[in-house]
Amino acid sequence: MKYRIESDSLGEKQIPANAYYGIQTARALDNFPITGEKPHPELIRSIAIIKKVAAKANAEIGLLDKSISLAIRKSAREMEQGLWNNQIVVDTIQGGAGTSLNMNVNEVVANRAIEILKSSNVTVSPNSHVNMSQSTNDVIPTAVHLTLLKLAKDLGTGLNTLHKQLVIKEEEFESVIKMGRTHLQDAIPIRLGQEFGAYACVIRRDIERIEQSVRQLNKISIGATAIGTGLNARIDYREKMMEYLIEETNYPLETAENLVDITQNTDRYTEISSALKILAINLSKIANDLRLLSSGPLTGFNEINLPARQSGSSIMPGKVNPVIPEVINQISFQVIGNDHTISLASEAGQLELNVMGPVIVSNLLKSLTMLTNGVDVLSEFAIKGITANVERCRELVESSVGIVTAINPHVSYEIASKVAKEALVTGQSVRSICIRHGYLTSEELDIILDAKEMTEPGIAGSALLKKAVGIS
């Protein structure tokens, strides 16, 4: 490999001759061989947008040569389009609060801009030109906000689709009566549609919770520079940056009320992470239910059928596993762990800057990405194709002593207890025992044990029930 020599205040270093990055990136590669993971493409794109509009703003206020500005803008636009992602090589976890990532972008943009200006003797500096009026401490947080807004929008689209699919299943399974369970024991009847309706409700709350937490990301810190005091960034620069970023992103961005606050505090990220953790917990609970309801098929609940996605065993022919709910569980575990990491890192901030930003951002972007992908596969490969085993559901209701609860108000708790005990000992149905002992007639039981009557309180059938059992 051929090399070039670059130098900084720490000395000289060899850089691959064909690399667009420079010495600060090379030092970061030596210092942080941590995860082997590179920055999220959307984060790179957001930083590139900032560099592009900063060059424009700095030129318009008379600080940056127009030819250099145009070259930087063209270079940054190429990076925005993903052309130079292979040159953004620093590890996602790094010391320095993101300086290595900011300088990696600065160096690539600068060297590409020099190529664009190849007919000129003008040079382009990563610090003096590409980073003009900026600091890592306002560039990276602003880029993170733009990235989170984009990824949260993608997640919201997926969650709305999931909610729609659950509502469809709620309506499809409206008339399917089945046994409800508490403590994994038979409880009282419920409709399968009611279970899916409950899933839809909790996902709707997740959508609203995430939307609420994400709104604060519209407040950004560009122009705050190193610690929020705005040193080296003119007011007219900040105003133009806000104008151009709004044009580029179409987000309702505004400068944060207190730039010192937004520079040193990361509670916005912990709030979003908390909302994502709650979503993960709710998704995992739904996945647990789907695995139980589809268990068997011959020796389990077998109340629903999940779409068969792949063979489930290398040794047992015909076995099909609930792989989509299983992957949702695993995504949820990871997101919950990510949230704990984010909480610890957010607490570790000191004075004017939280230097643990890289691990916060890395885990937050991972959580958003994993949840977005997971929600999409859950909707498309699981919920959408679920079918109900109607007869199996009805069979379990009719054979369960749980329905004795429905007759309790009409024969007394003591008699209902005797019926339940006899049903458990003899295996006879609650219905047949009640009729044989004369506790209730067949007609009365038809009303009492009606699916709607047992699963929807306050319906018109209650009047019929009162008449049937002689209640005035």
QUIDA-V752658 format. One record per residue. N is the residue number from 1. D_CENTER is the distance of its C-alpha to the mean C-alpha in whole Angstrom. Layout:
n	d_center
N	D_CENTER
N	D_CENTER
This chain:
n	d_center
1	42
2	44
3	43
4	43
5	44
6	42
7	43
8	41
9	43
10	42
11	44
12	44
13	41
14	41
15	39
16	38
17	41
18	38
19	35
20	34
21	33
22	35
23	36
24	33
25	31
26	33
27	34
28	30
29	30
30	33
31	31
32	28
33	27
34	25
35	22
36	23
37	20
38	20
39	18
40	15
41	17
42	15
43	16
44	20
45	20
46	19
47	22
48	24
49	24
50	25
51	28
52	29
53	29
54	31
55	34
56	34
57	34
58	37
59	39
60	39
61	40
62	43
63	41
64	40
65	43
66	42
67	42
68	40
69	38
70	38
71	37
72	34
73	33
74	34
75	32
76	29
77	29
78	29
79	26
80	24
81	25
82	24
83	27
84	27
85	24
86	26
87	28
88	25
89	26
90	25
91	23
92	19
93	21
94	24
95	26
96	27
97	24
98	23
99	27
100	27
101	24
102	26
103	29
104	28
105	27
106	30
107	32
108	31
109	32
110	35
111	36
112	35
113	37
114	40
115	40
116	40
117	43
118	45
119	48
120	48
121	49
122	46
123	43
124	40
125	39
126	35
127	35
128	38
129	37
130	33
131	32
132	35
133	34
134	31
135	29
136	27
137	26
138	25
139	24
140	21
141	20
142	20
143	19
144	16
145	15
146	16
147	13
148	11
149	12
150	12
151	9
152	7
153	10
154	9
155	6
156	8
157	11
158	9
159	9
160	12
161	14
162	13
163	14
164	17
165	18
166	18
167	20
168	22
169	23
170	24
171	26
172	27
173	28
174	29
175	33
176	32
177	33
178	32
179	32
180	30
181	29
182	29
183	29
184	29
185	33
186	34
187	33
188	34
189	33
190	30
191	30
192	27
193	26
194	25
195	23
196	21
197	21
198	20
199	17
200	16
201	17
202	14
203	12
204	14
205	14
206	10
207	10
208	13
209	12
210	9
211	11
212	14
213	12
214	12
215	15
216	17
217	16
218	19
219	21
220	22
221	24
222	26
223	30
224	29
225	30
226	31
227	30
228	30
229	34
230	33
231	36
232	37
233	35
234	37
235	36
236	37
237	35
238	32
239	33
240	33
241	29
242	28
243	30
244	29
245	25
246	25
247	27
248	25
249	21
250	22
251	20
252	22
253	22
254	25
255	26
256	25
257	28
258	28
259	28
260	29
261	26
262	23
263	25
264	25
265	22
266	19
267	18
268	15
269	13
270	13
271	13
272	9
273	9
274	10
275	8
276	5
277	8
278	10
279	7
280	7
281	11
282	11
283	10
284	12
285	15
286	15
287	15
288	18
289	20
290	20
291	21
292	24
293	25
294	25
295	27
296	31
297	32
298	35
299	35
300	31
301	30
302	30
303	29
304	27
305	26
306	23
307	24
308	25
309	23
310	25
311	28
312	27
313	30
314	32
315	35
316	35
317	36
318	34
319	31
320	28
321	25
322	21
323	19
324	16
325	16
326	17
327	14
328	11
329	13
330	13
331	10
332	9
333	12
334	11
335	8
336	11
337	13
338	11
339	11
340	15
341	16
342	14
343	17
344	20
345	19
346	19
347	22
348	24
349	25
350	28
351	30
352	29
353	26
354	24
355	24
356	21
357	19
358	19
359	17
360	15
361	14
362	14
363	11
364	9
365	9
366	9
367	6
368	4
369	7
370	7
371	4
372	5
373	9
374	8
375	8
376	11
377	13
378	13
379	14
380	17
381	18
382	18
383	18
384	20
385	23
386	23
387	27
388	29
389	32
390	34
391	37
392	35
393	33
394	37
395	39
396	36
397	37
398	41
399	41
400	39
401	41
402	38
403	40
404	43
405	40
406	41
407	45
408	45
409	46
410	49
411	50
412	50
413	47
414	50
415	51
416	47
417	47
418	50
419	49
420	46
421	48
422	50
423	47
424	46
425	49
426	51
427	48
428	49
429	47
430	46
431	48
432	51
433	52
434	51
435	54
436	56
437	57
438	57
439	54
440	53
441	54
442	52
443	52
444	50
445	48
446	47
447	46
448	44
449	42
450	41
451	37
452	37
453	39
454	37
455	33
456	34
457	36
458	38
459	39
460	43
461	43
462	44
463	47
464	48
465	48
466	50
467	53
468	52
469	53
470	55
471	53
472	54
